[in-house]
């Protein structure tokens, strides 16, 4: 049997949509909330969907003058491992993603950037969370003093793109936002993609 191509699929998404019938809050944490909804499936049957609501987050591909990428090494409790990541953080209430990115870069690394561009939005866990991450490119960096949150501990360092690619391919970097950003940066360096300038 020959598989269909994307062009052969039905237009629109109505034949795939699930409609919410009712819902309840299961748990409310500091910033994550768990919900359980009863939904109607495309064939009319009903089922349950559980998911986390998340305020959204940003991530920053910050490039030093010599082309190296600014990185962090931070312990992530859920997987009990110190992970290599690009700078990132969640949105405060009513905060714009760009303002959040500028704030997080300074708070975590001490750097500010004279030039900002927008890369793209990603949804890292589409099966059970509303979380999105807006990724930005920060260039023309100016060093300064970091001011981490009281409960935040991390190492800040820099590495060339080639090293990031090796870490991704060897499984040292498993963080999705950093993995996607690494491959995007590689394509950007080869002139295959371009960010959206922010005026």
DASUL-V323570 format. One record per backbone hydrogen bond with DSSP energy under -1.0 kcal/mol. NH is the residue of the N-H (numbers start at 1). CO is the residue of the C=O. E is the energy in kcal/mol with one decimal. If there is no record, write none. Layout:
# DASUL-V323570
nh->{NH NH}
co->{CO CO}
e->{E E}
This chain:
# DASUL-V323570
nh->{8 9 16 17 19 21 22 24 26 27 29 33 34 35 36 37 38 39 40 41 44 47 49 51 52 53 57 58 59 60 61 62 63 64 67 69 70 71 72 73 74 76 81 83 85 89 91 95 100 101 102 103 104 105 106 107 108 109 110 112 114 115 117 118 119 122 128 129 130 133 134 135 136 137 138 139 142 147 152 155 157 159 164 165 166 167 168 169 170 172 173 179 180 181 182 183 184 185 186 187 188 189 190 191 192 196 198}
co->{5 6 13 13 40 38 38 36 34 34 32 53 27 51 24 49 22 47 19 45 41 39 37 35 128 33 132 89 134 87 136 60 138 68 64 159 62 157 85 155 83 81 76 74 72 58 56 92 96 97 98 99 100 101 102 103 104 105 106 142 140 139 137 196 135 133 125 125 52 122 57 120 59 117 61 115 112 107 149 73 71 69 160 161 162 163 164 165 166 167 167 175 176 177 178 179 180 181 182 183 184 185 186 188 187 118 116}
e->{-1.3 -1.4 -2.0 -1.3 -2.1 -3.4 -1.4 -2.1 -2.8 -1.6 -3.2 -1.4 -2.8 -3.1 -2.6 -2.9 -2.5 -2.8 -3.0 -3.6 -2.3 -2.1 -2.7 -2.1 -2.6 -3.0 -2.1 -2.6 -2.0 -2.7 -3.4 -1.0 -2.6 -2.9 -2.1 -3.2 -2.8 -3.5 -2.9 -2.3 -2.3 -3.0 -1.4 -3.3 -2.7 -1.9 -2.6 -2.1 -2.4 -2.6 -2.5 -2.4 -3.1 -2.3 -1.6 -2.9 -2.6 -2.1 -1.4 -2.2 -1.6 -1.9 -2.2 -3.0 -2.8 -2.3 -1.2 -1.1 -2.1 -2.6 -2.3 -3.0 -2.6 -3.0 -2.6 -2.8 -3.1 -1.5 -1.9 -2.2 -2.2 -1.8 -1.6 -2.5 -1.8 -2.6 -2.5 -2.6 -2.2 -1.9 -1.7 -2.3 -2.7 -1.9 -2.1 -2.0 -2.3 -2.6 -2.0 -1.9 -2.5 -2.6 -1.1 -1.6 -2.7 -3.3 -1.6}
